[in-house]
């Protein structure tokens, strides 16, 4: 096992050295798309090389300890060698698992920022209230991670919460973490609007999309039709007097189907029209990127026996049961009874379990 793994790692040394040289080449640096791709590859290979170094040191430590035990008579030195042998034998399986995971190709989207979309589903006013609760949960979670969250569009429910809310989340490995939240979230509780005290079931859908970078998607900005309008809602004297809200229309040809569809996006979140235009463009890029990559996503999903993070946004993924204080994630049979803390953004443990399940699945697929 050790020799097989070391052989695989040795084969990557020359590529690591090649990429190390390429990312200092002015011609590569001037090609932003290639440079970004190579710097990501360099970081991944650097992690593997560091794992290789720790692995070699542990294997060498075992060899050294055996040599001492075979030749040394001094009791203190022999005791130190035994401790070294035990420690190296203890860490090697852990290092091997870490290296195996590093050798599995990463989803290139994982390091990207994300667009988070939450929509109330079946259940009317209560569904909108629940969508608002989910938004608060993710806001608290993003704060705990040090991520920045910016709302680009929202449509409030008549009794509170949101019929729809869309925001951009920026930070380290945002999409790779939040992608597990895509799907239908179901709530079971007595709604605020219920007079008989009966438990109702409502739902809200969550979509997490990787934010497209400017060079991921080609958009002819000259073909975008822009409208401006006055924003509604709270905001003092400026609101309803200045046309800060923007609406863009763009005809896009789907490369997978050949069909042309009109994309309509509104952004009203700031009182600065240029900022709203910038956010609308980001959402347009992300929308097109997501559509163009749906075939890639479907291909991954079709190869998997279980869907942890990839595909079906209509799948029911989690139930929030208020009478029992229970959270159940149906993909991995994860159940905890800390609903109050969970709704306060304490969702990392659930995400960690989903990551472990996905990594185990990826390792089986890679047959490592």
Secondary structure, 3 states (H helix, E strand, C coil): CHHHHHHHHHHHHHHHHHHHHHCCCHHHHHCHHHHHHHHHHHHHHHHHHHHHHHHHHHHHHHHHHHHHHHHCCCHHHHHHHHHHHHHHHHHHHHHHHHHHHHHCCCCCCCCCCEEEEEEECCCHHHHHHHHHHHHHHHHHHHHHHCCEEEEEEEEECCCCCEEEEEEEEECCCHHHHHHHHCEEEEEEECCCCCCCCCCEEEEEEEEEEECCCCCCCCCCHHHCEEEEECCCCCCHHHCCCCCCEEEEEEEEECCCCCCEEEEEEEECCCCCHHHHHHHHHHHHHHHHHHHHCHHHHHHHHHHCCCCCCCCCCCCEEEEEECCCCEEEECCCCEEECCHHHHHCCCCHHHHHHHHHHHHHHHHHHHCC
